[in-house]
Amino acid sequence: MRLHVVTGKGGTGKTTVAAALALALASGGRKVLLVEVEGRQGIAQIFDLPPLPYEERKIAVAPSGGDVFALSIDPEAAMLEYMEMFYGMRSAGRALTKMGIVDFATTVAPGFRDVLVTGKTTEAVRRRGRNGRRIYDAVVLDAPPTGRIARFLNVTQEVAGLAKVGPIKNHSELVNNVVKSPETAVHFVTLLEEMPVQETLDGIAELRAAGLPAGGIFVNMVRESLLPQAALDTAVKGRFDAGELVLGLKAAGVADGAEATAMAEALAEEVVEHAHRTELEKAERASLAEAGLKSYELPLLADGVDLAGLYELAESMRTQGAA
């Protein structure tokens, strides 16, 4: 795989997973480009960097060597490149930018903006050095949310349909050939919750209907069960006895008498809630399994997402064979 597209419902940690995947793929001496297209500067925030300019620059060293480069795509700058590449009109493009023609064009034809950013990304996938080898071993695209991923990736085909001949058609076909090739995989990021899981399943179905390549499912922020299965089964059935907790609290010298009883009852409620949540998560796992894609479970980071956390997630991905 050379192009890894990462999508997910808002709040699932899509950008975090994309960044960790780039680190995992670069590990061992490879060179990977991490691309964002939504203008949120999410990559800069995660790696604790100043806002990224519209240029490819090295941002991190991967485990066991390897480099991660990043690019925050600006549709306006991409359009200037497009006009220079296909029409030799970079100076005219600057004039059009000042007149607001770029905003006008992307407003009248919203898909054109998507073509520009996917085009820039796929160009990085295809690019070769003087020695004939690919510049990047892999490109990771932090893509738009699941709800519009199929349209985002398939928009080049729609634009190609509007332009029957010429540079726009040729450009669209180049992009489409990369996006739909066996070298591309679209990965979904989700949580073990009903809405993100359902949106993931809907996104996979849309992707397949459009003939686009589905990759894997990254289940993010997974919490380990704190209790043995027997205790969980008892709690789910509503037969959890707080008496043992009272004895345990007394034996540990934490509380005694009425205080121990009150504390044990509160803890018992927590146990029941934890058991029910574990059962719901089990059901969501079963739903995801029906999609027939490989799943990778990433741990909930106790200290939040920082650079150390990214490396921890990257190592988890490598251990599970995601990179």
C-alpha positions as CSV (number, residue, x, y, z in Angstrom):
1,M,0.0,0.0,0.0
2,R,1.3,3.4,-0.9
3,L,-1.7,5.7,-0.2
4,H,-3.4,5.3,3.2
5,V,-6.6,7.4,3.4
6,V,-7.8,7.8,7.0
7,T,-11.4,8.8,7.7
8,G,-13.7,8.7,10.7
9,K,-16.6,10.4,12.5
10,G,-15.7,13.6,14.3
11,G,-14.5,13.0,17.8
12,T,-13.1,9.5,17.1
13,G,-9.5,10.7,16.9
14,K,-9.1,10.5,13.1
15,T,-6.1,12.9,12.9
16,T,-4.4,11.2,15.9
17,V,-4.7,7.8,14.2
18,A,-3.4,9.2,10.9
19,A,-0.4,10.7,12.6
20,A,0.4,7.5,14.5
21,L,0.0,5.5,11.3
22,A,2.5,7.7,9.5
23,L,5.0,7.1,12.3
24,A,4.3,3.3,12.2
25,L,4.8,3.2,8.4
26,A,8.0,5.2,8.5
27,S,9.6,2.9,11.2
28,G,12.7,1.1,10.1
29,G,14.1,3.7,7.8
30,R,11.2,4.5,5.4
31,K,10.1,8.0,4.3
32,V,6.4,8.8,4.7
33,L,4.3,11.9,3.9
34,L,1.4,12.9,6.2
35,V,-1.1,15.1,4.4
36,E,-4.1,17.1,5.8
37,V,-6.7,18.8,3.7
38,E,-9.2,20.5,6.0
39,G,-7.1,23.5,7.0
40,R,-7.4,22.8,10.7
41,Q,-3.7,22.5,11.3
42,G,-4.4,19.3,13.3
43,I,-1.0,17.8,12.4
44,A,0.8,20.8,13.8
45,Q,-1.2,20.7,17.0
46,I,-0.6,16.9,17.6
47,F,3.2,17.2,17.0
48,D,3.3,20.5,19.0
49,L,4.6,22.5,16.0
50,P,3.9,26.0,14.6
51,P,1.2,26.1,11.8
52,L,2.5,24.2,8.8
53,P,3.0,26.2,5.5
54,Y,2.1,24.8,2.1
55,E,5.3,22.9,1.6
56,E,6.5,19.4,2.6
57,R,8.7,19.5,5.6
58,K,10.1,16.9,8.0
59,I,8.3,16.9,11.4
60,A,9.3,13.6,13.1
61,V,11.7,10.7,13.3
62,A,10.0,7.3,13.4
63,P,11.0,4.4,15.7
64,S,14.1,2.6,14.5
65,G,14.8,5.4,12.1
66,G,12.7,6.7,9.2
67,D,11.3,10.2,8.6
68,V,7.8,11.6,8.6
69,F,7.2,14.6,6.5
70,A,4.0,16.7,6.6
71,L,2.0,18.8,4.2
72,S,-1.1,21.0,4.9
73,I,-2.7,21.5,1.6
74,D,-4.1,24.9,0.8
75,P,-6.6,24.7,-2.1
76,E,-5.8,28.2,-3.4
77,A,-2.0,27.4,-3.6
78,A,-2.9,24.0,-5.1
79,M,-4.9,25.8,-7.8
80,L,-2.0,28.0,-8.7
81,E,0.2,24.9,-9.1
82,Y,-2.5,23.3,-11.2
83,M,-2.7,26.3,-13.5
84,E,1.0,26.4,-13.9
85,M,1.3,22.7,-14.5
86,F,-1.4,22.4,-17.1
87,Y,-1.7,25.9,-18.5
88,G,1.6,27.7,-17.7
89,M,-0.5,30.5,-16.1
90,R,0.9,30.8,-12.6
91,S,1.1,34.7,-12.8
92,A,-2.5,34.8,-14.2
93,G,-3.5,32.5,-11.4
94,R,-2.2,35.0,-8.8
95,A,-4.2,37.7,-10.5
96,L,-7.3,35.5,-10.4
97,T,-6.7,34.8,-6.7
98,K,-6.7,38.5,-5.9
99,M,-10.0,38.9,-7.8
100,G,-11.6,36.1,-5.8
101,I,-12.0,33.9,-8.8
102,V,-10.6,30.9,-7.0
103,D,-13.2,31.2,-4.3
104,F,-15.9,31.7,-6.9
105,A,-14.8,28.6,-8.9
106,T,-14.7,26.4,-5.9
107,T,-18.1,27.7,-4.7
108,V,-19.8,27.2,-8.0
109,A,-18.2,23.7,-8.4
110,P,-17.4,22.5,-4.8
111,G,-16.0,19.3,-6.2
112,F,-13.2,21.2,-7.8
113,R,-11.7,21.9,-4.4
114,D,-11.6,18.2,-3.6
115,V,-10.0,17.5,-7.0
116,L,-7.2,20.0,-6.2
117,V,-6.4,18.4,-2.8
118,T,-6.7,14.8,-3.9
119,G,-4.7,15.7,-7.0
120,K,-1.9,17.1,-4.8
121,T,-1.9,14.0,-2.6
122,T,-1.8,11.5,-5.5
123,E,1.0,13.5,-7.1
124,A,3.1,12.9,-4.0
125,V,2.2,9.1,-4.3
126,R,3.4,9.0,-8.0
127,R,6.4,11.3,-7.7
128,R,9.8,9.8,-8.4
129,G,13.4,11.0,-7.9
130,R,16.1,11.2,-10.5
131,N,17.0,7.6,-9.7
132,G,13.5,6.5,-10.7
133,R,12.5,5.5,-7.2
134,R,9.4,6.8,-5.5
135,I,10.2,9.8,-3.3
136,Y,7.9,8.5,-0.5
137,D,7.4,4.9,0.6
138,A,3.9,5.8,1.7
139,V,1.5,8.7,1.9
140,V,-1.1,9.0,4.7
141,L,-4.0,11.3,4.0
142,D,-6.0,12.7,6.9
143,A,-9.2,12.9,5.0
144,P,-12.6,14.5,5.6
145,P,-15.1,12.7,7.9
146,T,-16.8,9.4,7.1
147,G,-20.0,11.1,6.0
148,R,-18.5,12.5,2.9
149,I,-15.4,10.3,2.2
150,A,-16.9,8.4,-0.8
151,R,-17.9,11.6,-2.5
152,F,-14.5,13.2,-1.7
153,L,-12.6,10.4,-3.3
154,N,-15.0,9.8,-6.2
155,V,-15.3,13.4,-7.2
156,T,-12.5,13.1,-9.7
157,Q,-14.7,10.8,-11.7
158,E,-17.6,13.3,-11.7
159,V,-15.3,16.1,-12.8
160,A,-13.8,13.9,-15.5
161,G,-17.4,13.4,-16.8
162,L,-17.8,17.2,-17.1
163,A,-14.5,17.6,-19.0
164,K,-14.5,15.2,-22.0
165,V,-11.0,16.3,-23.2
166,G,-8.0,18.3,-22.2
167,P,-5.9,18.8,-19.1
168,I,-8.7,18.6,-16.5
169,K,-9.8,15.2,-17.8
170,N,-6.3,13.9,-17.9
171,H,-5.6,15.2,-14.4
172,S,-8.8,13.6,-13.1
173,E,-8.0,10.3,-14.7
174,L,-4.5,10.3,-13.1
175,V,-6.0,11.0,-9.7
176,N,-8.7,8.4,-10.2
177,N,-6.2,5.7,-11.2
178,V,-4.3,6.2,-8.0
179,V,-7.4,6.4,-5.7
180,K,-8.9,3.2,-7.1
181,S,-5.6,1.3,-7.5
182,P,-4.6,-1.8,-5.4
183,E,-2.0,0.5,-3.8
184,T,-4.6,2.5,-2.0
185,A,-6.6,1.7,1.2
186,V,-9.2,3.7,3.0
187,H,-9.1,3.1,6.7
188,F,-11.9,3.9,9.1
189,V,-11.5,5.2,12.7
190,T,-14.2,4.5,15.2
191,L,-15.1,4.1,18.8
192,L,-17.0,1.2,20.4
193,E,-20.1,3.3,20.5
194,E,-23.3,2.9,18.5
195,M,-23.2,6.1,16.4
196,P,-19.6,6.0,15.3
197,V,-19.9,2.2,14.5
198,Q,-23.0,2.7,12.5
199,E,-21.4,5.6,10.6
200,T,-18.4,3.4,9.9
201,L,-20.5,0.6,8.5
202,D,-22.5,3.1,6.3
203,G,-19.2,4.6,5.1
204,I,-17.8,1.2,4.2
205,A,-21.0,0.3,2.3
206,E,-20.8,3.7,0.4
207,L,-17.2,3.1,-0.4
208,R,-17.8,-0.4,-1.8
209,A,-20.8,0.9,-3.9
210,A,-18.5,3.5,-5.5
211,G,-15.8,0.9,-6.3
212,L,-13.3,2.4,-3.8
213,P,-10.8,0.3,-1.8
214,A,-11.7,-0.3,1.8
215,G,-8.7,-0.9,4.1
216,G,-8.9,-1.6,7.9
217,I,-10.9,-0.4,10.9
218,F,-9.0,1.3,13.7
219,V,-11.0,1.0,16.9
220,N,-9.7,3.9,19.0
221,M,-9.6,4.7,22.7
222,V,-10.2,1.1,23.8
223,R,-10.4,0.6,27.6
224,E,-9.4,-2.8,29.1
225,S,-11.8,-4.5,31.3
226,L,-11.0,-4.0,35.0
227,L,-12.8,-7.2,36.1
228,P,-12.7,-10.9,35.3
229,Q,-15.5,-12.1,33.0
230,A,-17.3,-14.0,35.7
231,A,-17.7,-10.8,37.8
232,L,-18.9,-9.0,34.7
233,D,-21.5,-11.7,33.9
234,T,-22.8,-11.5,37.4
235,A,-23.0,-7.8,37.4
236,V,-24.9,-7.7,34.0
237,K,-27.5,-10.1,35.4
238,G,-28.0,-7.8,38.4
239,R,-26.8,-10.3,41.0
240,F,-23.7,-8.5,42.0
241,D,-23.3,-8.6,45.8
242,A,-21.7,-5.6,47.5
243,G,-21.1,-7.7,50.6
244,E,-17.7,-8.9,49.4
245,L,-16.7,-5.3,48.7
246,V,-17.6,-4.4,52.3
247,L,-15.4,-7.2,53.6
248,G,-12.6,-6.1,51.3
249,L,-12.8,-2.5,52.4
250,K,-12.7,-3.5,56.0
251,A,-9.8,-5.9,55.5
252,A,-7.8,-3.2,53.7
253,G,-8.5,-0.7,56.5
254,V,-10.0,1.7,54.0
255,A,-13.4,2.1,55.7
256,D,-15.5,0.4,58.4
257,G,-19.1,0.2,59.6
258,A,-21.7,2.4,57.8
259,E,-19.0,4.1,55.8
260,A,-17.8,0.8,54.3
261,T,-21.3,-0.2,53.4
262,A,-22.0,3.1,51.6
263,M,-18.7,3.0,49.8
264,A,-19.3,-0.6,48.8
265,E,-22.8,0.2,47.4
266,A,-21.3,3.1,45.3
267,L,-18.6,0.8,44.0
268,A,-21.2,-1.9,43.2
269,E,-23.0,0.6,41.0
270,E,-19.8,1.4,39.2
271,V,-19.2,-2.3,38.6
272,V,-22.7,-2.8,37.1
273,E,-22.2,0.3,34.9
274,H,-18.8,-1.0,33.8
275,A,-20.2,-4.5,33.0
276,H,-23.1,-3.0,30.9
277,R,-20.6,-0.9,29.0
278,T,-18.4,-3.9,28.4
279,E,-21.4,-5.8,27.0
280,L,-22.3,-2.9,24.7
281,E,-18.8,-2.7,23.4
282,K,-18.8,-6.5,22.7
283,A,-22.0,-6.0,20.6
284,E,-20.4,-3.1,18.7
285,R,-17.3,-5.3,18.0
286,A,-19.6,-8.0,16.6
287,S,-21.3,-5.3,14.3
288,L,-17.9,-4.2,13.0
289,A,-16.8,-7.8,12.3
290,E,-19.7,-8.1,9.9
291,A,-18.0,-5.6,7.6
292,G,-15.3,-8.2,6.9
293,L,-12.4,-5.9,7.4
294,K,-9.3,-6.3,9.6
295,S,-9.7,-4.4,12.9
296,Y,-6.9,-2.9,15.0
297,E,-7.6,-1.9,18.6
298,L,-5.8,1.1,20.0
299,P,-5.6,1.8,23.7
300,L,-7.1,4.8,25.5
301,L,-4.1,7.0,26.4
302,A,-4.4,7.7,30.1
303,D,-2.3,10.9,29.9
304,G,-4.0,12.2,26.7
305,V,-2.6,12.5,23.2
306,D,1.0,13.9,23.2
307,L,4.1,13.0,21.2
308,A,4.8,10.1,23.6
309,G,1.3,8.9,23.1
310,L,1.6,9.0,19.3
311,Y,4.7,6.7,19.5
312,E,2.7,4.4,21.8
313,L,-0.1,4.2,19.3
314,A,2.4,3.7,16.4
315,E,4.0,0.8,18.3
316,S,0.5,-0.8,18.9
317,M,-0.2,-0.6,15.2
318,R,3.1,-2.2,14.3
319,T,2.5,-5.0,16.9
320,Q,-0.9,-5.7,15.3
321,G,0.5,-5.7,11.8
322,A,-1.3,-2.5,10.7
323,A,2.0,-1.1,9.3
